[in-house]
Amino acid sequence: MQNQLNQQAIGAHEILDCHEVLMCTINGINQFQLFQQYCQDQELKNILQNQLSFMTSEYNTILQAVQQKANIGQLPSVQANMNFTPSYGIKQGGVPEIPNASVNHMNDRDVSSCMLGLHKSSAVMKMQAALECTDSGLREMMIQSAKNCADQAYEVWSYMNKNGYYQVPTFDQTTTNVIMNSYQPSSIYNPTAQQISQNNIHF
């Protein structure tokens, strides 16, 4: 195995970033295993178990790619439910959040929130690693892995939003319209649009 690694053409920065990604993934898998005992809702248990299985499989695939230059770029997409209609707005009279006095007080909100945070941080780390990869196949693998984390994060967020654990604040419609309408299309690199604009100029 060591001889294989020594013969590979791979950059130092690339190796260090892959090292960080693999360690981050191991930490995530270990923490997901710890969370299992605190899940009360069966739906959350299913999400956690499915994601844990996928994370472990993905870890093994990335490890094989880094160590053996095998199956690089052959990373599957996570099968997460992306068909969700979010609930918007903040409900009045919510209970303020405080740190738990004991680990025994961990509940589904705590577990899902920790899962979401892990996926978000992993997505950022993997995308940063992708930008440092010199091997195009490994680069694509890291990009796909970052997207997998983002999709898993959305699956967890959807569960939290549905159960009132993660609310979405909104602006009033006037403020929203002002912000969204404060931009207009550019015709700098669009010859057709430029010609139309010139034709509309009247002297």
Stockholm file with secondary structure:
# STOCKHOLM 1.0

chainA/1-203         MQNQLNQQAIGAHEILDCHEVLMCTINGINQFQLFQQYCQDQELKNILQNQLSFMTSEYNTILQAVQQKANIGQLPSVQANMNFTPSYGIKQGGVPEIPNASVNHMNDRDVSSCMLGLHKSSAVMKMQAALECTDSGLREMMIQSAKNCADQAYEVWSYMNKNGYYQVPTFDQTTTNVIMNSYQPSSIYNPTAQQISQNNIHF
#=GR chainA/1-203 SS CHHHHHHSCCCHHHHHHHHHHHHHHHHHHHHHHHHGGGCCSHHHHHHHHHHHHHHHHHHHHHHHHHHHCCSTTCCCCCCCCCCCCCCCBCCTTCCCCCCCSSGGGCCHHHHHHHHHHHHHHHHHHHHHHHHHCCSHHHHHHHHHHHHHHHHHHHHHHHHHHHTTSSCBCCCCHHHHHHHHTSCCCCCTTCHHHHHHHHHTCCC
#=GC SS_cons         CHHHHHHSCCCHHHHHHHHHHHHHHHHHHHHHHHHGGGCCSHHHHHHHHHHHHHHHHHHHHHHHHHHHCCSTTCCCCCCCCCCCCCCCBCCTTCCCCCCCSSGGGCCHHHHHHHHHHHHHHHHHHHHHHHHHCCSHHHHHHHHHHHHHHHHHHHHHHHHHHHTTSSCBCCCCHHHHHHHHTSCCCCCTTCHHHHHHHHHTCCC
//
